[in-house]
Amino acid sequence: MIVNSTYLIFACVEKNRCFDLKFIDFPVELISQLKAEVNSSLILLNPKELNKKVEVSDLELLGDTEIKQINYWKSKTLGEIVFNCFD
């Protein structure tokens, strides 16, 4: 399991290497338990969402610094942006 360094967003990974994340489905029963015991505001992203190619329009709410980092690291998917090694 990995968690974003700033937000309560998490995902399940088979492989956790910087810039080489392999996202997998999270066991449903574990999601319920985590939300009940840790924080009900946890947001789980699934592999389909995380592997989505990011469009320019998806980045409209980000600041200049964030955009520069995404461009510098050549992040292509939502997962590469949310769970990155440059934070």
C-alpha positions in Angstrom: 0.0 0.0 0.0 1.2 3.5 -0.8 -0.2 6.8 0.4 0.2 10.3 -1.0 2.6 12.4 1.0 0.1 15.3 1.4 -3.4 14.0 0.9 -5.4 10.9 2.2 -5.1 9.2 -1.1 -3.9 5.6 -1.3 -3.5 2.7 -3.6 -2.3 -0.8 -3.6 0.9 -1.7 -5.5 2.5 -5.0 -6.4 5.8 -3.3 -7.0 6.9 0.0 -5.4 9.9 1.4 -7.2 10.2 5.1 -7.9 8.8 5.8 -11.4 7.9 2.1 -11.8 4.8 1.5 -9.8 2.6 -1.5 -10.7 -0.9 -0.8 -9.3 -3.2 -3.6 -8.4 -6.8 -3.9 -7.1 -7.2 -3.5 -3.3 -9.0 -6.2 -1.4 -12.5 -4.8 -0.7 -12.7 -6.0 2.9 -9.4 -4.3 3.7 -10.7 -0.9 2.3 -13.7 -1.0 4.7 -11.5 -1.9 7.6 -9.0 0.9 6.8 -11.7 3.5 6.5 -13.3 2.4 9.8 -10.1 2.2 11.8 -7.8 4.8 10.3 -9.8 7.5 8.6 -13.2 7.5 6.9 -11.9 10.2 4.5 -9.3 7.9 2.9 -9.6 8.0 -0.9 -8.7 4.8 -2.8 -7.7 5.0 -6.4 -8.0 1.9 -8.5 -5.5 0.8 -11.2 -7.8 2.0 -14.0 -7.8 5.5 -12.6 -4.1 5.5 -11.8 -3.0 4.3 -15.2 -5.1 6.9 -17.0 -3.1 9.1 -19.4 -3.2 12.7 -18.1 -4.5 15.4 -20.5 -3.5 19.1 -20.2 -7.1 19.8 -19.1 -6.6 17.5 -16.1 -3.9 19.8 -14.8 -5.8 23.1 -14.8 -6.1 23.4 -11.0 -2.4 22.8 -10.4 0.1 25.5 -9.6 3.2 26.4 -11.7 5.6 24.5 -9.5 3.5 21.3 -9.7 3.3 21.7 -13.5 7.1 22.2 -13.8 7.7 19.1 -11.8 5.3 17.0 -13.9 7.0 18.3 -17.1 10.5 17.8 -15.7 9.8 14.2 -14.6 7.8 13.5 -17.7 4.8 12.1 -15.7 2.3 10.6 -18.0 -0.3 9.0 -15.8 -2.4 10.0 -12.8 -0.6 7.4 -10.7 2.8 8.9 -11.6 1.6 12.3 -10.5 -0.2 11.3 -7.3 2.5 8.9 -6.1 5.7 10.4 -7.3 9.3 10.5 -6.0 9.8 14.2 -6.5 7.8 15.4 -3.4 
